[in-house]
Amino acid sequence: MLRTSADLVEFLPFLIDVEPVNSLVVVGLPTHRAAGHLGLVARADLPTRREDFDDAARDITDDYVRAHATPGTVLPGQMVLYLWATPATGEQPQQTMRRLQPLADAYRAAFNGHGLPVLDTLCITGGRYWSYARPESNLPEGAEVPGQRTPGSVSVAAVVNGAVRAADPAEVARAFAPVTGDRAARAAHALTQACAALDDRRASTTFDSLAAELHQQTRALIDTTLTRIAEAGELPGAQDTARLITGIQDRRTRDFALACDDHQAAHRLWQHLARHCVAPHEDLAPPVLTLYGWTSWLQGDTPSAKVAFNAAISSDPEYRMAGYLRAALAQGWSVEGAAAIFRQAAAEMGY
């Protein structure tokens, strides 16, 4: 039974599959018509500009209500809102909490405006938490997030009942972390050579001709590499790895890769490529991370998918495909439905 703000904070990691970063997490509490069943859990990025607070609050509230429009769904009787934030540079957790107070107020007002009363709004930052709804219960420095050192009663009860704690995004990201040492040096050298070769080709041919030629060459290399992985577990060497990474920067080639049928072989390949997007070529990572996230989702590994999409967007906030897929995953799209869209697009483009 969740009775206090501490209980609500301790239970949050069991409601999500990966710890959020700078996110609002919305949790609907049971109504008398849905006793024992939590309502929809939703996540949204926290806006960074004060002038966007009201619009962000309206958007998430409208989306949350719209998600309950299908027959058989019931809006929750009460809401709990969690603002999970990272302190800005030089900012203390208490200062982060105070900075986000207007945003918490905007969220609460937006949900109340839809007839969805907010039981509590909590700020979690820097390993501490505060309740905006119950300020009299707060310590000035905040309370330590329960369950960090030793499991509390809520965590124990959740595990006993089969719940799984959210994954640590840093731990998940290790699967596609860049290689180090001599492997990194070889990868960097191969990428530098591949980029220089592309620059030479650009100087001697038109953009359209080069793009078409590179697309066909990379497609063929993807097909050959996936066959080798499937048949012998053979990952590409440094030169082919670099050629694949540079070739997948092309949008058409990336879209071809999204429609690959051998998801297991493709997953191994995109993971390998992501690990070889090393300095000073980290800017080449977003398409590869997006592909890795996509095949993670296809295989049911939503924590890895979310972390990979977030990594792609962190590297390039304007990389739209990662943003589209992250939004589709957050909004509960069927991965089979998304895959069908990619297959249809591939067929229309003659892949």
Buried (B, 14 or more C-beta within 10 A) or exposed (E): EBEBBBBBBBBBBBBBBBBBBBBBBBBBBBBEEBEEEBBBBBBBBBBEEEEBBBEBBBBBBEBBBEBBEEEEEBBBBBBBBBBBBBBEEEBBBBBBBEBBBEBBBBBBBBBEEBEBEBBBBBBBBBEBBBBBBBEEEBEEEBBBBBBEEEBBEBBEBBEEEEEEBBBBBEEBBEBBEBBEEEBBEBBBBBBEBBBEEBEEEEEEEEEEEBBEEBBEEBBEBBEEBBEBBBEEEEBBEBEBBBBBBBBBBBEBBBBBBBBBEBBEBBBBBBBBBBBBBBEEBEEBBBBBBBBBBBBBBBBEBBBBBBBBBBBBBBBBEEBEBBBEBBEBBBEEBEBEEBBEEBBEBBEEEEB
